[in-house]
Amino acid sequence: MAEQSKKKTTTQPTVKKKVGRPLFDGKDEATVVRLLEEAFALGCTDLEACLYADIGKSTLYNYQDKNPKFLERKELLKERPVLQARNSVIQAMRTDGNLALKFLERKRKAEFSTQQQIDHTTNGKDLPMPILGGLSVQPVEDGDA
């Protein structure tokens, strides 16, 4: 019995096996990320970008959770079309006076807008009591008139 307790037992370090599906269903991560970035640079929604990259929305969200820098880049890329459109408008205004005026009407409404805006608020004050506010109206019966 003493011999059995003297035997050395060696344990092998356990290696964790990856369980579950691969992140992009076995597709190359760099390729999928490139496709997603192309779609986001066009202003695509998350769903449209996922269709373009042929992945599921949950896969995109899981990737974003694991890669916060990608999420930040995605948000920036989605703004690119707006910046490009703004640049196009600014360039075109140099030769198109009507476009320049439309731009000013929207950006500087108080000065250039052709529409009048009426303020319907009371600036936080109670509405005044109507002149006849305390009176009540009695229904008139057919025989009383």
C-alpha positions as CSV (number, residue, x, y, z in Angstrom):
1,M,0.0,0.0,0.0
2,A,2.8,2.3,0.7
3,E,4.1,1.7,-2.8
4,Q,0.9,3.0,-4.3
5,S,1.0,6.3,-2.5
6,K,4.6,6.9,-3.5
7,K,3.7,6.8,-7.3
8,K,3.9,10.2,-8.8
9,T,0.8,11.3,-10.7
10,T,1.4,13.8,-13.5
11,T,-1.4,15.8,-14.8
12,Q,-1.4,17.3,-18.2
13,P,-2.4,20.9,-18.5
14,T,-5.9,21.2,-19.9
15,V,-6.2,22.9,-23.2
16,K,-9.5,24.8,-23.7
17,K,-11.2,23.8,-26.9
18,K,-13.1,26.3,-28.9
19,V,-16.8,25.5,-28.7
20,G,-19.5,26.8,-31.0
21,R,-19.5,28.2,-34.4
22,P,-16.6,30.3,-35.7
23,L,-17.3,34.0,-35.5
24,F,-17.9,34.6,-39.2
25,D,-19.0,31.0,-40.0
26,G,-15.4,30.2,-41.1
27,K,-15.2,33.2,-43.5
28,D,-11.9,35.2,-43.4
29,E,-12.3,38.0,-40.8
30,A,-10.3,40.5,-42.8
31,T,-12.5,40.0,-45.8
32,V,-15.7,40.3,-43.8
33,V,-14.5,43.5,-42.0
34,R,-13.5,45.0,-45.3
35,L,-17.0,44.4,-46.8
36,L,-18.7,45.8,-43.7
37,E,-16.5,48.9,-43.8
38,E,-17.3,49.4,-47.6
39,A,-21.0,49.2,-46.8
40,F,-20.8,51.5,-43.8
41,A,-18.9,54.0,-45.9
42,L,-21.8,54.1,-48.3
43,G,-24.1,54.9,-45.4
44,C,-25.7,51.5,-45.2
45,T,-27.7,50.4,-42.2
46,D,-26.5,47.5,-40.0
47,L,-28.9,45.2,-41.8
48,E,-27.7,46.3,-45.3
49,A,-24.1,45.9,-44.3
50,C,-24.7,42.5,-43.0
51,L,-26.4,41.5,-46.2
52,Y,-23.5,42.9,-48.2
53,A,-20.9,40.9,-46.1
54,D,-23.2,37.9,-46.0
55,I,-23.3,37.6,-42.2
56,G,-26.1,37.8,-39.6
57,K,-26.9,40.9,-37.5
58,S,-26.1,39.0,-34.3
59,T,-22.7,38.2,-35.7
60,L,-22.0,41.9,-36.3
61,Y,-23.1,42.8,-32.8
62,N,-21.0,40.0,-31.2
63,Y,-18.0,41.3,-33.2
64,Q,-18.7,44.9,-32.1
65,D,-18.9,43.8,-28.5
66,K,-15.5,42.1,-28.8
67,N,-14.0,44.9,-30.9
68,P,-15.0,48.4,-29.6
69,K,-12.6,50.1,-32.0
70,F,-14.5,48.6,-34.9
71,L,-17.8,50.0,-33.5
72,E,-16.2,53.5,-33.3
73,R,-15.0,53.2,-36.9
74,K,-18.4,52.0,-38.1
75,E,-20.0,55.1,-36.6
76,L,-17.5,57.3,-38.3
77,L,-17.8,55.6,-41.7
78,K,-21.6,56.0,-41.6
79,E,-21.1,59.8,-41.6
80,R,-18.9,59.8,-44.7
81,P,-21.8,60.1,-47.2
82,V,-23.1,63.2,-45.3
83,L,-19.7,64.8,-45.5
84,Q,-19.4,64.0,-49.2
85,A,-22.9,65.5,-49.9
86,R,-22.0,68.6,-47.8
87,N,-18.8,69.0,-49.8
88,S,-20.7,68.7,-53.1
89,V,-23.2,71.3,-52.0
90,I,-20.5,73.7,-51.0
91,Q,-18.7,73.2,-54.4
92,A,-21.9,73.7,-56.4
93,M,-22.9,76.9,-54.5
94,R,-19.9,78.6,-56.0
95,T,-21.7,78.7,-59.4
96,D,-25.3,78.3,-58.4
97,G,-26.8,81.3,-56.5
98,N,-30.2,79.6,-56.0
99,L,-28.5,76.7,-54.3
100,A,-26.5,79.1,-52.1
101,L,-29.7,80.9,-51.1
102,K,-31.5,77.6,-50.3
103,F,-28.4,76.7,-48.1
104,L,-28.7,79.9,-46.2
105,E,-32.5,79.6,-45.8
106,R,-31.9,76.3,-44.0
107,K,-28.7,77.2,-42.1
108,R,-29.6,80.7,-41.1
109,K,-33.4,80.6,-40.8
110,A,-33.8,83.7,-38.7
111,E,-32.1,85.8,-41.3
112,F,-32.9,84.2,-44.7
113,S,-36.0,82.0,-44.3
114,T,-39.0,82.9,-46.4
115,Q,-41.4,81.4,-43.9
116,Q,-42.6,83.1,-40.8
117,Q,-42.6,81.1,-37.6
118,I,-45.2,81.9,-35.0
119,D,-44.5,81.0,-31.4
120,H,-47.5,79.3,-29.9
121,T,-46.1,78.8,-26.4
122,T,-46.6,80.8,-23.3
123,N,-43.0,80.6,-22.2
124,G,-44.0,78.4,-19.2
125,K,-46.8,80.6,-18.0
126,D,-50.4,79.6,-17.4
127,L,-52.9,80.4,-20.1
128,P,-55.1,83.4,-19.2
129,M,-58.6,82.6,-18.0
130,P,-61.2,83.1,-20.8
131,I,-63.6,86.0,-20.3
132,L,-66.5,83.6,-20.0
133,G,-64.4,81.0,-18.1
134,G,-66.6,80.9,-15.0
135,L,-69.9,80.6,-16.8
136,S,-71.6,77.4,-17.5
137,V,-74.1,76.7,-20.3
138,Q,-77.4,75.2,-19.4
139,P,-79.0,72.9,-22.0
140,V,-82.2,74.3,-23.5
141,E,-85.2,72.0,-23.6
142,D,-87.6,72.1,-26.5
143,G,-90.5,73.6,-24.6
144,D,-88.4,76.4,-22.9
145,A,-87.6,78.4,-26.1
